[in-house]
Amino acid sequence: MAYYKLSVCYPGGVTEPEPDELACIMAEVGSLNDDLKAAGAWVFGGGLHEPSTATVVVTTDGSTSMSDGPFIESKEQIGGFTIVEVDDLDAALAWAARFSTATGTPIEVWPFAGIG
C-alpha cells in the first residue's frame, strides 16, 4: 500500500462557483469521500481557506521570521486535498479522475516518500 496526496487545483483566473453550484460540488465530494472510506482508502482530507490566510515561517541561524500569505505567489492555488492509501499509482489516478469529475478542476496526484 502507498500514500498519495490528491490536491484540488484552481487554475488562475477561475472564480469561486456560485453558492448553489458549490453546494452541488460539495455534495458530490462528500459522496466521493464516503466511497473512499467504504473502500478503506481514505486517510484524511479537507478544504483550505483562501491563500491570504496562510503564514510562512522561516528560521535561519536561530532567528524566526513570519510573513503573511502563501510561500509561492501564483495565480494557481490548491483549494483542498485528500490523502489516500491505495495499492498503487493506478488506483490513486482512478480516485483523482473521480475527484476531477466532481470538482470540475485538475487534481494533482503526488506520492509520499518513505511512507507505506
C-alpha positions as CSV (number, residue, x, y, z in Angstrom):
1,M,0.0,0.0,0.0
2,A,1.2,3.5,-0.7
3,Y,0.0,7.0,0.3
4,Y,-0.8,9.7,-2.2
5,K,-1.9,13.4,-1.9
6,L,-4.7,14.3,-4.3
7,S,-4.7,18.2,-4.5
8,V,-7.6,20.2,-5.9
9,C,-6.0,22.7,-8.2
10,Y,-7.7,26.0,-9.1
11,P,-6.2,27.4,-12.4
12,G,-5.5,31.2,-12.5
13,G,-8.5,33.4,-13.3
14,V,-11.1,30.9,-12.1
15,T,-13.7,32.4,-9.8
16,E,-15.4,30.6,-6.9
17,P,-18.6,28.9,-8.0
18,E,-22.0,30.4,-7.1
19,P,-23.4,29.1,-3.8
20,D,-25.9,26.7,-5.5
21,E,-23.2,25.2,-7.7
22,L,-20.7,25.0,-4.8
23,A,-23.3,23.1,-2.8
24,C,-23.7,20.5,-5.6
25,I,-19.9,20.2,-5.9
26,M,-19.6,19.7,-2.1
27,A,-22.3,17.1,-2.1
28,E,-20.5,15.1,-4.8
29,V,-17.2,15.4,-3.0
30,G,-18.9,14.3,0.2
31,S,-20.3,11.2,-1.6
32,L,-16.9,10.5,-3.1
33,N,-15.3,10.8,0.4
34,D,-17.9,8.2,1.6
35,D,-16.9,5.9,-1.3
36,L,-13.2,6.3,-0.3
37,K,-14.0,5.5,3.3
38,A,-16.0,2.4,2.3
39,A,-13.1,1.2,0.2
40,G,-10.7,1.7,3.1
41,A,-8.6,4.2,1.1
42,W,-9.5,7.5,2.9
43,V,-6.9,8.7,5.3
44,F,-7.5,12.5,5.7
45,G,-8.8,15.4,3.7
46,G,-10.2,18.8,3.7
47,G,-10.6,22.2,2.1
48,L,-8.4,25.1,2.6
49,H,-9.2,28.8,3.4
50,E,-8.1,31.3,0.8
51,P,-4.3,31.7,0.3
52,S,-4.2,35.1,2.0
53,T,-4.9,33.3,5.3
54,A,-1.5,31.4,5.1
55,T,1.5,32.3,7.2
56,V,5.1,31.5,6.1
57,V,7.5,30.7,9.0
58,V,11.3,30.8,8.3
59,T,14.0,30.1,10.8
60,T,17.6,30.9,9.8
61,D,20.5,30.8,12.2
62,G,18.2,30.6,15.2
63,S,16.1,33.6,14.2
64,T,12.5,33.1,13.2
65,S,10.5,35.4,10.9
66,M,6.9,35.2,9.7
67,S,5.2,36.7,6.7
68,D,1.5,36.8,5.6
69,G,0.3,35.0,2.6
70,P,1.3,31.9,0.7
71,F,5.0,31.0,0.2
72,I,4.6,30.7,-3.5
73,E,3.0,33.7,-5.2
74,S,0.9,32.2,-8.0
75,K,-2.3,32.6,-9.9
76,E,-2.9,28.9,-9.4
77,Q,-3.9,27.7,-5.9
78,I,-4.5,24.5,-4.0
79,G,-8.1,24.6,-2.7
80,G,-8.0,21.4,-0.7
81,F,-6.6,17.9,-0.6
82,T,-7.2,14.3,0.2
83,I,-4.7,11.8,1.4
84,V,-5.4,8.2,0.2
85,E,-3.8,4.9,0.9
86,V,-4.1,2.6,-2.1
87,D,-2.4,-0.3,-3.8
88,D,-0.6,1.7,-6.5
89,L,-0.4,4.8,-8.6
90,D,-3.1,3.5,-11.0
91,A,-5.6,3.3,-8.0
92,A,-4.7,6.9,-7.0
93,L,-5.2,8.1,-10.5
94,A,-8.6,6.5,-10.7
95,W,-9.7,8.3,-7.5
96,A,-8.2,11.5,-8.9
97,A,-10.3,11.2,-12.0
98,R,-13.4,10.9,-9.9
99,F,-12.4,14.0,-7.9
100,S,-11.7,15.9,-11.1
101,T,-15.2,15.0,-12.3
102,A,-16.8,16.0,-9.0
103,T,-14.9,19.3,-8.7
104,G,-14.5,20.3,-12.3
105,T,-10.9,21.2,-11.6
106,P,-7.5,19.5,-12.2
107,I,-6.3,17.1,-9.5
108,E,-2.6,16.7,-8.8
109,V,-1.5,13.3,-7.7
110,W,1.7,13.2,-5.6
111,P,3.1,10.1,-3.9
112,F,4.5,10.3,-0.4
113,A,8.2,9.4,0.1
114,G,9.1,6.8,2.7
115,I,5.6,6.1,3.8
116,G,3.7,2.9,3.0
